[in-house]
Each structure stands twice: as structure tokens, then as C-alpha cells.
Amino acid sequence: MSVEVFWTPSGVRLRRRTAGPGPLNWLFLPGGPGIGSDSLHELVDSSNLPGTTWMVDLPGDGSNTDAPGAPADPYSEWPQVLLEAADAVPNPIYVGHSTGGMYLLSTPDLETRLTGLVLISTAPDSRWLPAFVAMTEQNPLPAVAAATSTYEKDPTNEHLAEIAVASAAWNFGPNTIDAGRDLLGRMPYNKNAVNWSDQHFDQTYRATWLPKALPTLIISGSDDRIVAQHLWDDDRFRRDNITRAIIDGGAHFAWMENPAAVRQSLQEFGRQVAPNREQSVKP
């Protein structure tokens, strides 16, 4: 596919980031929500993956506002609209970061559509949330409290961005905080997406499917303080089709602290799923 950007019928935006040899199409879905797939540019650029990479934004997320084809309430299609992106390209591998991975695990019809699934810094259920709240109470950041107070009085996208930037010390390791602030400071925040997820998803989330045969890679930063990664230690996730990669020193954006380890895990996974591509090619 030679196009640089296109939208699915319901307004999911796919922007091509890299194009190389090979049949795989990697669909990068951001966390947040509201932060946009721009947050994964460093991940894609440092991974040198075979095939084509796409930055995926659901209608109403990040900068994908007023998407062509999107319903008046774009969130009415979340997260099932993820299926449209999977159907739009051959040999799709979804790569979901944080909340993006949770949306993927809430869309069971993906299992028969994908060539592979990658889950980064995400969780199988909402137990990550009270663990996160406890972490913030034990490690308070006054700048976050001040920015949150401002946002509550005047909930704008700009003030939401200030909260995110102030939270860099929770999201990144000691040596990547400055780069993390820069990353978080240039994202296209969308408060409507944040509100939808808070009201309709985050508190009650529980994976509605677990890959039974689909090749799956779970990448966890050893020092992730945002989403508790020990939730993957359950025996349910010890399956022949599931590989776990613990990134030494990695925080919530593990590729920032240890890009080489993340790159190796993704490239090995790409080689693993490539021989099965004939089973996944769409007409």
C-alpha cells in the first residue's frame, strides 16, 4: 500500500511511519488515551521493523478529530472500531501501548484477524489502577497536584498537557526524564478521549479474550510505575503462543530507557510470525 495516510469507514486514521521489505503491517496503537500515536514515534523509529509500520488513532483520539466517516459521537464505536484497522491491511500485527493494549484485549474478534499481537506496558484487568493510585500517593509530585487543580478548574487540552508533562518522573527513568518531558510536551492531547475512558472503561476493564494460538509478545519494563506488570505473572499467561520480555531498566515507555532490548524483542517476534504469513494474507 503506497498511501501515506488514510481513514477507515468509521474514521480510524492510519499514518504510515516506515516502509521496508516484508509482508508484515505493524499497527501501533497509543496509550493514554488522548495522547495520540505520536507518542510511539520513538518506539517505531528505533525498532527498525520488517515490513510497514502504521500509527493508528481512533476517531476522537489525539489529533484525529473530525475524522471523515466518524459518527457524531466517535466514542460510541470504541474499542470495536479497532477491527477496521486490522481489516485494512494484510498480515496485521497490532502493537498496543498501555491503555491501547487494554482496548485490544477488549476486542475478541481481533484474534481471527491478526498475524500477531504485541502488548507493551499494559495489563489484563483494572487492578493496575489502584496500584497506580497507591504509587502516586507514596511518590507525590507537587507539580502534578498543581496542574491537576488548574485542569479541574479549566479542563482544556493545554492544561491536560501540563499534567502529563509534570508526571514525567513517574513515567520515565532517572536518565530519560528530560527526554520524557520533551516527548510528553509535544503530544496532541484530547480531553474528550480521557473523559470517555475514565467514565466507560478504566474502572471496569477486564480482558474479554486471551490469545489461544495467536503469536503474542508481552513487553514489560522492569521499572514500570504506571501499570503494574506483575499482573502478567498469572499462570493463564504461560502459554506456548505467548512470549514475555522483561526490559531491564525500562519504565512505562520502556523503549526510551532500553531501546536495544525492545528492538531485539520486536525483531525476534517479527521473524517468528513471518513464516506464518501465508495463513494471514487477506484477499
C-alpha positions in Angstrom: 0.0 0.0 0.0 1.6 3.2 -1.2 -0.6 5.8 0.6 0.9 7.8 3.5 -2.4 8.3 5.4 -5.9 7.0 5.2 -9.1 6.6 7.3 -11.2 3.5 7.7 -15.0 3.8 7.2 -15.6 4.8 10.8 -12.7 7.3 11.0 -9.8 5.3 12.3 -6.7 7.1 11.0 -3.6 5.1 9.8 -0.5 7.1 9.0 2.5 5.3 7.5 5.7 5.8 9.5 8.1 3.5 7.8 8.1 1.2 4.8 10.6 -1.6 4.3 10.8 -5.1 2.8 8.5 -7.8 4.0 4.7 -8.5 4.2 4.0 -7.5 7.7 1.9 -4.5 8.7 2.5 -3.2 12.2 -0.3 -1.2 13.7 0.9 1.0 16.6 -1.9 1.9 19.0 -1.1 4.5 21.7 -1.9 4.5 25.3 -3.3 7.5 27.2 -6.0 7.7 26.0 -6.0 11.1 24.4 -2.2 11.3 23.8 -2.2 10.2 20.2 0.0 7.8 18.3 2.7 10.5 18.1 3.8 9.2 21.5 5.1 6.0 19.8 7.3 7.6 17.2 10.5 7.0 19.1 9.4 3.3 19.5 8.9 2.8 15.8 11.9 4.7 14.7 14.3 2.8 17.0 12.9 -0.6 16.2 13.8 -1.0 12.5 11.0 -3.4 11.9 10.5 -5.5 8.8 7.5 -4.5 6.6 5.4 -1.4 7.1 4.6 0.5 10.3 1.4 2.5 10.8 0.5 4.9 13.5 -3.2 4.3 14.5 -5.5 6.8 16.0 -9.1 6.0 16.9 -11.7 8.6 15.9 -11.7 11.3 18.6 -8.2 10.4 19.9 -5.1 12.5 19.8 -5.2 14.8 16.8 -7.7 12.6 14.9 -10.6 15.0 15.4 -13.4 15.5 12.7 -12.3 12.3 11.1 -14.1 11.5 7.8 -16.7 8.9 8.3 -16.7 9.1 12.1 -20.1 9.2 13.8 -21.3 12.3 15.7 -20.1 10.5 18.9 -16.9 8.9 17.8 -16.5 7.1 21.2 -19.7 5.1 20.5 -17.5 2.9 18.3 -14.7 2.4 20.9 -13.0 -0.1 21.1 -14.6 -2.3 18.5 -13.6 0.1 15.7 -10.2 -1.4 16.1 -11.3 -4.2 13.8 -11.5 -1.8 10.9 -7.8 -1.0 11.1 -6.9 -4.7 11.3 -9.1 -5.4 8.2 -7.5 -2.5 6.3 -4.1 -4.1 5.7 -2.7 -7.6 5.1 -0.8 -9.5 7.8 -1.6 -7.1 10.6 0.3 -7.1 13.9 -1.3 -4.8 16.5 1.1 -3.2 18.9 -0.8 -1.7 21.9 0.9 0.5 24.5 -0.7 0.8 28.0 -4.4 1.6 27.6 -4.2 0.8 23.9 -3.3 -2.8 24.8 -6.3 -2.9 27.1 -8.6 -1.8 24.3 -7.1 -4.6 22.1 -7.8 -7.2 24.8 -11.4 -5.9 24.9 -12.0 -6.7 21.3 -12.2 -10.5 21.0 -12.9 -10.6 17.2 -9.3 -9.5 16.6 -8.0 -13.0 17.3 -9.0 -14.3 13.9 -7.9 -11.2 12.1 -4.3 -10.7 13.3 -1.0 -12.3 12.4 0.4 -11.3 15.8 -0.2 -9.2 18.9 2.2 -7.2 20.9 1.3 -5.7 24.3 3.6 -3.1 25.8 3.3 -1.7 29.4 -0.3 -2.8 29.6 -2.4 -5.1 31.9 -5.1 -7.8 31.7 -7.5 -6.0 34.1 -8.2 -2.9 36.0 -6.2 -3.9 39.1 -3.4 -1.8 37.7 -5.4 1.3 38.6 -5.4 1.1 42.5 -1.8 0.1 42.3 -1.1 3.3 40.3 -3.0 5.4 42.7 -1.1 4.0 45.6 2.2 4.7 43.8 1.3 8.3 43.3 0.4 8.7 47.0 3.7 7.2 48.0 5.6 9.3 45.5 3.8 12.7 45.3 4.7 15.2 42.6 3.6 18.7 43.7 3.7 19.9 40.1 1.2 17.2 39.2 -1.1 18.3 42.0 -0.9 21.9 40.9 -1.5 21.1 37.3 -4.4 18.9 38.2 -6.0 21.6 40.2 -5.7 24.0 37.3 -7.2 21.4 34.9 -10.2 20.8 37.2 -11.0 24.5 37.2 -10.4 24.9 33.5 -10.4 21.5 31.7 -8.6 22.3 28.4 -6.3 20.2 26.3 -3.5 22.6 27.1 -4.0 22.1 30.9 -4.2 18.3 30.4 -0.8 18.5 28.7 0.6 20.3 31.7 -0.5 17.4 33.9 1.2 14.9 31.6 4.5 16.8 31.4 4.5 17.2 35.2 4.2 13.4 35.6 7.4 12.6 33.7 9.2 11.3 36.8 6.5 8.6 37.2 6.7 7.6 33.5 10.4 7.6 32.8 13.6 6.5 34.4 16.1 8.9 36.0 18.2 9.2 32.9 15.3 9.8 30.5 13.2 12.3 32.4 14.3 15.2 30.2 13.6 13.3 27.0 10.3 12.2 28.5 9.3 15.7 29.3 10.1 16.7 25.7 8.1 13.8 24.4 5.0 14.5 26.6 5.2 18.2 25.9 4.7 17.8 22.1 1.8 15.4 22.1 -1.7 16.3 20.8 -3.8 15.8 23.9 -7.6 15.2 23.7 -9.5 15.6 26.9 -12.7 14.1 25.4 -11.0 10.7 24.9 -9.7 10.9 28.5 -13.2 11.5 29.8 -14.7 8.7 27.8 -12.2 6.1 29.0 -12.5 7.3 32.7 -16.3 7.1 32.6 -16.8 4.0 30.5 -13.7 1.8 30.5 -10.8 2.2 33.0 -12.6 1.3 36.2 -14.3 -1.9 34.9 -11.8 -3.1 32.4 -11.1 -6.9 32.2 -9.7 -8.6 29.2 -12.5 -10.3 27.3 -10.2 -12.7 25.4 -6.7 -14.2 25.8 -4.8 -15.4 22.7 -5.2 -19.2 22.5 -3.0 -19.7 19.4 -2.2 -16.2 18.1 1.5 -15.4 18.5 1.7 -12.8 21.3 4.5 -10.8 22.8 4.1 -9.1 26.1 6.8 -6.4 26.8 7.2 -5.1 30.3 9.5 -2.5 31.7 11.2 -3.8 34.9 10.7 -0.4 36.4 7.2 0.5 35.1 5.4 2.5 37.8 2.3 3.4 35.9 0.9 -0.1 35.0 1.8 -2.9 37.4 3.4 -5.6 35.3 3.3 -8.4 37.9 -0.3 -8.9 36.8 1.1 -10.9 33.9 2.7 -13.5 36.3 -0.5 -15.5 36.4 -0.4 -19.0 35.1 -3.1 -18.1 32.5 -0.4 -16.2 30.5 2.1 -19.1 30.4 1.2 -20.5 27.0 3.3 -21.7 24.1 2.0 -18.9 21.9 2.8 -16.1 24.5 6.3 -14.7 24.9 7.2 -12.4 27.7 10.1 -9.9 27.5 11.2 -8.0 30.7 13.1 -4.9 29.7 15.9 -4.2 32.1 15.6 -0.7 33.4 12.6 0.1 31.3 9.9 2.3 32.7 6.4 2.9 31.2 7.9 3.9 27.9 10.5 1.2 28.1 12.0 1.9 24.7 13.2 5.2 26.0 15.4 3.6 28.7 16.5 0.5 26.8 15.7 0.8 23.1 18.1 -2.1 22.1 16.2 -4.6 24.3 12.8 -3.5 23.0 14.1 -3.6 19.4 15.5 -7.1 19.8 12.2 -8.4 21.2 10.2 -6.9 18.4 12.5 -8.0 15.7 12.6 -11.6 17.0 8.8 -11.6 17.2 8.7 -10.4 13.6 10.9 -13.3 12.5 8.7 -15.6 14.5 5.4 -14.6 12.8 6.7 -14.1 9.3 6.8 -17.8 8.3 3.0 -17.9 9.1 2.2 -15.1 6.8 0.6 -17.3 4.2 -2.2 -18.2 6.7 -2.9 -14.5 7.3 -2.9 -12.9 3.8 -6.2 -11.1 3.1 -7.7 -11.2 -0.4 
